[in-house]
Amino acid sequence: MDPRIARTRHSLQTALFELARERDLDDISIADIAERAGVNRSSFYQHYSDKDTLLADAIDAAVEEAGADLPEFRELTTEAPEILVGYLRHVEHNAAVYARVFGSRGSPVAVARLRARIESIAAAAVAERADIFDDIPVDVRAAGLSGSVLGVLETWLARDPRPPVEIAVSWMWRMLLGPIGLTPGEIATGSSIPAARPAARS
C-alpha cells in the first residue's frame, strides 16, 4: 500500500476511535472525523464509503497496536491464555468505545466482524472436540459459541460496577470450554482437556 494512503487511513481510524470515546456513534459526522484527522471530506470518501467500515478497521488497528489480537486456540487448556487477558484489558481500557459499538445505536459492521473472528476461532476449537455434539455441524456449534462469548463481553461491559478483567476472562473461558467437553468441576480443578472419545463402531 502507498505510504500516503496508509497514513491517511490510519489518521481516519485514529480520529474515529478517539471520537467514539467521547460521544455516541450517531453523534459523530463524517465532517467531525475528517476535521479530527486533519483531512477534508473528499479524502474520507476516497478511502471509505461509510463510517461503520471505518470503525471496524479502527478497532482492528487499535487491537493490533495494543498487541492484543484474539488468539487461535489450537491447544485447549483449562487456563485461559495470557493473550486473551490482554485482549480484555484492551477492551476495558477502551470500554467507552466498545460499549457504544455493542449499544442500541452501535455498529453492526464492527460487531459482525468481531463475531466472524470469534466464529473462526471457535470453529478451530470445536474441531478439536469433534466427539462432542457430533450431530451438530461445526459451523453451527461455532456460531453458538461466538454468540455466547459476545454475550459475555457485552454484558460485562454493561455491568456497573464492572467486574475485574480476570472475572470476565473466567466467564468467557468457561463458556468456551463447557460446550466442548470440559465440566465446571474440571475447569475449577485445572484438569487437562479430556481426549476425544473414539467414534462408536457401527
N, C-alpha and C positions, 0 to 999 in steps of 0.2 A: 504494500500500500504506500502511496505517495506520502512522505512525512508531513506535508502540509495538510493533507486530508486527515491523517491520523491525529494531528494536533487539534484541528477544528472539531473533530468528533469527540475527542477527549474533553475539550473545553465545554462542549454542549452537554456531555454526560455529567461532568462535574457540576455544571451550573444547575441542571435539573435535580441532581441528587441533593445539592445544598438547599435548593428551594423547597424540596419535598420535606426537609427537616423543619421548615419554617411555617408552612401552610398546607391546607388541603390541596389535593391534586387538581380539583376543579377550579381552584382559585389561581392556578398558575397558567399564564397565557404563553403562547409562542413568543410574543414580544418580550415577556419577562425573561424567558430562557435566553433569547438572543442578547438582550441587554446584559444579563449576568455573565454570559460567555464572551462578551465583547465582540459580537459579530452582528450582522444585520439579518433581517427576517429571510431574505432570499438565500442567504448562506445556510440557514436552518433547513430550508426545503431542498437544497442541493444534496443534503446528507440524510434527511429523514422525512418521511411522508406524514408522520404523526407523532404525537407526544408519548403515546404508550410504548411504541417500539423503542424510542429513545430511553425511556425509563428502564425498560428491560435490559438494554445494553448498559445503562448507567449502573444498575445493580450488579450485573456480571463484572463490570470493570472494578467496582468497589470491592467485591468479593476477591477478585484476583489480586488487587493491590494489597489487600489485607492478608493474602496468603491463606485464605480460609475457605477454599472451594470444598464442596461436599465430596467426601471420599467415595471411591469404589469399594464395596465391601466384598472383596474376593475371599477373604478368610474371616469367617464369623467367629467372634469370641464373645464371652459373657461380659467383657468390659468394653465400653464404648471407646472408639479410637479417639486419640487426643485431637485430631483434626476436626472431629465433629464438635468437640468442646469449643475449639477455636472458631468454628462457623457460628455457633450460637452466641459466643462472645461478640462476634462481629454484628450479629442481629441485635443483640442487646444494646450495643454502643450506638446503633442506628435505629433504635426502636421506633422513633417517631416516623421514619420513612417506611419501615415495614408495616407498622400498624395502619398507616394510610393506604399502603398497597393492598392489604387484606380487607380494608374497611368497605362500607357500603358504597362509597364513592371511589373505590380503589382502581386498580389497573388489571383488567382481565388478561392482557398480554403478558405482563410480568408474572402474574400468578400461574398462567398456563405454561410459561417457560420453566418456572420452578417446578411445577408438577411434572412436566416431561422429564426433567433432570432426575427427580426423585423416582419416577417410574422406571427409568433406565437403571438406576442403582438397585431398586427393589427387584427388578427382573433378574439381575445377576444374583441377588441374594436368594431368591426363591428357587432359582435353578440349582443352587447348591443343596436344596432340600426338596428334591423332586418327589419324594415319597409322601410329603405332607400335602393333603388336599390334592392328590394327583389327578383327581377327576375334574379339577378346575384349571382352565388354560392359564399358562404363566402370565400372559398379559392382563388377564382379569385379576389374578392374585396381586400382581404388581400395582395395578390401578387401585385396588382396595387398600394396600399398604401405604401408597403415596397419599391417598385421601386421609388415612389415619395420621400420618406424620404431619401433613399440612394442618390438620385439625388441632394437633397438639401445639404446633407452632403458633397458630392464630390465637388459640385460647390462652396460651402462656403470655403472649403479647398483650392480650386484653385484660389480664388479671391486675388488680390493684389492691394491695401491693403485688408487684411481680415477683414470683419466687426466684431464687438464685439460678444461675445458668446450670449448675450441677443437677438441680432437680429436674429442669426441663430436659437435660440430656438423658437422665434416667428414665423419664416418661417416654421419650422418643425411642430410646433403645429397646425398652420393654415392648413397645408397640411393634417394633420391627421383629424382635426375636420371638415373641409369643406365637404369632401365626406361622412361624417356620420351624416350630418343633421344640422350643425351649420353654419349660414351665416356669411360673413365677418363683417356685422354690429353687429351681436350678439357677435362675438368674441371681437370686438373692445370695446363694451359697457360692457362686462363682464356678459352677460345674462347667465342664467342657461341652461344646456343642455335640449332641449325640450323632453318631454316624447314621447315614441313611440306611433304612432297612432294605434288604434285598427284595426285589419285586416278587410277589407270590407267583408260583408256577400254576399254569392252567391245567 
